[in-house]
Amino acid sequence: MISISILSIKEDINKIKEIDKLGADYIHYDIMDNEFVPNLSDLSELPLLNTKKDVHLMVYDIKKYIDIYKEIKPEFITFHVEATDNIQYYIDYIKSLNIKVGLSINPDTSIELLNPYLDQLDLILIMSVQPGFGGQKFIENSKEKLDALKVIRDINNYNYVIEVDGGVNIDTKEYCNSADILVVGSYITASDNYINRFNLMK
């Protein structure tokens, strides 16, 4: 599956509408507070899009942003293990809203921090770049985390999907064979032909 990040075109509604017509599985909303990561991104004022929404919160005030983005009726809301000591609270809160819940980890974070929650998660998001900015180079050892999470899921019959975000393109997708959802941003949005790039990734 493909989830297209609109981070680099967030100010251009016409380009976002083009992305919305491609037939992607999801549109990926990168939400940043300029505290958890050194960048700011607020997509709450976008008009309603037809594609399913995949909301990635890179913020400290998690509940505030859940309450903002629940209004767009996303398929997933994902938050970071590094952003809170109250992971269980936010898992329960998102589920109470009938929204699927995801947990994300940064490149330097061990997947072992996810262990207490694996049986409750709908999605795990592996960051394959340092979060905060698009257009970065894929960190190749992210493949090890993706592969390990797939094995853990298969052994334990867990239900989460595995998503990877950062530097994903036609050259790096070979590292992502264990992922179910590829977040693709600038490879598509920085091109002159969205349809061609999207079809290449599919």
C-alpha positions as CSV (number, residue, x, y, z in Angstrom):
1,M,0.0,0.0,0.0
2,I,1.0,3.6,-0.6
3,S,0.5,6.5,1.7
4,I,1.5,9.8,0.0
5,S,3.0,12.5,2.3
6,I,1.9,16.0,1.4
7,L,4.4,17.7,3.7
8,S,6.4,19.4,0.9
9,I,3.2,20.7,-0.9
10,K,1.2,21.5,2.2
11,E,0.7,25.2,1.0
12,D,-0.5,24.3,-2.5
13,I,-4.1,23.1,-2.4
14,N,-4.1,22.5,-6.2
15,K,-1.2,20.0,-5.9
16,I,-2.9,18.3,-2.9
17,K,-6.1,17.9,-5.0
18,E,-4.0,16.3,-7.7
19,I,-2.6,13.8,-5.1
20,D,-6.1,13.1,-3.9
21,K,-7.1,11.9,-7.4
22,L,-4.2,9.4,-7.8
23,G,-5.9,6.5,-6.1
24,A,-3.4,6.1,-3.3
25,D,-4.4,3.9,-0.3
26,Y,-3.8,6.9,2.1
27,I,-2.7,10.5,2.3
28,H,-0.2,10.9,5.0
29,Y,-0.6,13.9,7.3
30,D,2.7,14.9,8.9
31,I,1.8,17.0,12.0
32,M,4.7,18.8,13.8
33,D,4.7,21.2,16.7
34,N,8.2,22.7,16.4
35,E,9.0,21.2,19.8
36,F,9.2,17.4,19.4
37,V,10.8,18.1,16.0
38,P,12.3,21.3,14.8
39,N,9.6,22.1,12.2
40,L,6.0,23.2,12.2
41,S,3.2,21.6,10.2
42,D,-0.6,22.1,10.6
43,L,-2.9,20.6,8.1
44,S,-6.1,21.0,10.0
45,E,-7.5,23.7,7.6
46,L,-7.2,21.5,4.5
47,P,-10.5,20.9,2.7
48,L,-11.9,17.4,3.1
49,L,-10.1,14.9,0.9
50,N,-11.5,11.8,-0.6
51,T,-8.5,9.5,0.1
52,K,-8.3,7.8,3.5
53,K,-6.2,9.7,5.9
54,D,-3.1,8.5,7.8
55,V,-2.2,11.0,10.6
56,H,1.3,11.0,12.0
57,L,1.7,13.2,15.1
58,M,5.3,14.4,15.8
59,V,4.2,16.4,18.8
60,Y,4.4,16.5,22.6
61,D,0.8,17.6,23.4
62,I,-0.6,14.4,21.9
63,K,-4.2,14.8,23.2
64,K,-4.5,18.3,21.8
65,Y,-3.7,17.1,18.3
66,I,-5.8,14.0,18.5
67,D,-8.7,16.2,19.3
68,I,-8.0,18.4,16.3
69,Y,-7.4,15.6,13.8
70,K,-10.2,13.3,14.9
71,E,-12.5,15.7,13.1
72,I,-11.2,14.7,9.7
73,K,-12.1,11.0,10.5
74,P,-8.7,9.5,9.8
75,E,-8.1,5.8,9.4
76,F,-5.1,5.9,11.7
77,I,-3.7,8.3,14.2
78,T,0.0,7.5,15.1
79,F,2.1,9.1,17.8
80,H,5.6,8.6,19.0
81,V,6.9,6.5,21.9
82,E,9.5,9.1,22.5
83,A,6.9,11.9,23.0
84,T,5.2,10.6,26.2
85,D,5.4,8.5,29.3
86,N,1.6,7.8,29.0
87,I,1.5,5.6,26.0
88,Q,-1.3,3.4,27.2
89,Y,-3.5,6.4,27.9
90,Y,-3.2,7.6,24.3
91,I,-3.7,4.1,22.9
92,D,-6.9,3.8,24.8
93,Y,-8.1,7.3,24.0
94,I,-7.6,6.9,20.2
95,K,-9.4,3.6,20.3
96,S,-12.3,5.2,22.2
97,L,-12.8,7.4,19.2
98,N,-13.1,4.4,16.9
99,I,-9.9,5.4,15.1
100,K,-7.1,2.9,14.5
101,V,-4.0,3.6,16.6
102,G,-0.4,3.5,15.6
103,L,2.9,3.9,17.4
104,S,6.0,5.3,15.8
105,I,9.7,5.1,16.7
106,N,12.7,7.2,15.5
107,P,15.7,5.7,13.8
108,D,17.7,5.6,17.1
109,T,14.9,4.0,19.1
110,S,14.8,0.2,19.8
111,I,11.7,-1.7,18.7
112,E,11.8,-3.3,22.2
113,L,10.0,-0.2,23.5
114,L,7.0,-1.3,21.5
115,N,6.8,-4.8,23.1
116,P,4.2,-4.0,25.8
117,Y,1.7,-2.6,23.3
118,L,2.1,-4.9,20.2
119,D,-1.1,-6.8,20.8
120,Q,-3.1,-3.5,20.9
121,L,-1.7,-1.7,17.9
122,D,-3.2,-1.4,14.5
123,L,-0.1,0.1,12.9
124,I,3.6,0.5,13.7
125,L,5.5,3.3,11.9
126,I,9.2,2.9,11.5
127,M,11.0,6.2,10.7
128,S,13.7,5.6,8.2
129,V,15.0,9.2,8.5
130,Q,15.2,11.6,11.4
131,P,11.6,13.1,11.7
132,G,10.9,16.7,10.9
133,F,11.9,17.3,7.3
134,G,11.2,15.7,3.9
135,G,13.7,14.8,1.3
136,Q,16.2,13.0,3.5
137,K,18.1,9.8,2.6
138,F,16.7,6.5,3.7
139,I,18.6,4.9,6.6
140,E,19.3,1.4,5.3
141,N,19.4,-0.4,8.7
142,S,15.7,0.4,9.0
143,K,15.2,-2.8,7.1
144,E,16.3,-4.8,10.2
145,K,13.5,-3.2,12.2
146,L,10.9,-3.9,9.5
147,D,12.0,-7.5,9.1
148,A,12.0,-8.1,12.9
149,L,8.5,-6.6,13.3
150,K,7.2,-8.9,10.6
151,V,8.6,-12.0,12.2
152,I,7.2,-10.9,15.6
153,R,3.8,-10.4,14.1
154,D,3.8,-13.7,12.3
155,I,4.9,-15.7,15.4
156,N,2.4,-14.0,17.7
157,N,-0.5,-13.5,15.2
158,Y,-0.6,-9.8,16.0
159,N,-2.8,-7.6,13.8
160,Y,-0.7,-4.5,13.2
161,V,0.3,-3.3,9.8
162,I,3.9,-2.1,9.3
163,E,4.5,1.3,7.8
164,V,7.9,2.9,6.9
165,D,8.4,6.6,6.4
166,G,11.4,8.6,5.1
167,G,13.5,8.5,1.9
168,V,11.2,5.9,0.3
169,N,11.5,5.9,-3.5
170,I,12.0,3.5,-6.4
171,D,15.6,2.8,-5.3
172,T,15.0,2.2,-1.6
173,K,11.8,0.3,-1.7
174,E,13.8,-2.9,-1.9
175,Y,14.7,-2.4,1.7
176,C,11.0,-2.2,2.6
177,N,9.7,-5.7,1.6
178,S,8.5,-6.4,5.1
179,A,6.4,-3.2,5.2
180,D,2.7,-3.2,4.4
181,I,2.5,0.6,3.8
182,L,5.2,2.8,2.2
183,V,5.0,6.5,2.9
184,V,6.2,8.2,-0.2
185,G,6.7,12.0,-0.2
186,S,9.1,14.0,-2.3
187,Y,9.7,11.2,-4.8
188,I,6.2,11.9,-6.0
189,T,5.4,15.4,-4.9
190,A,8.7,16.9,-6.1
191,S,8.2,15.4,-9.6
192,D,6.6,16.9,-12.7
193,N,4.5,13.8,-13.2
194,Y,2.7,12.5,-10.1
195,I,0.9,9.8,-12.0
196,N,4.0,8.3,-13.4
197,R,5.9,8.3,-10.1
198,F,2.9,6.9,-8.3
199,N,2.5,4.1,-10.8
200,L,6.3,3.3,-10.6
201,M,5.9,2.9,-6.8
202,K,2.8,0.8,-7.1
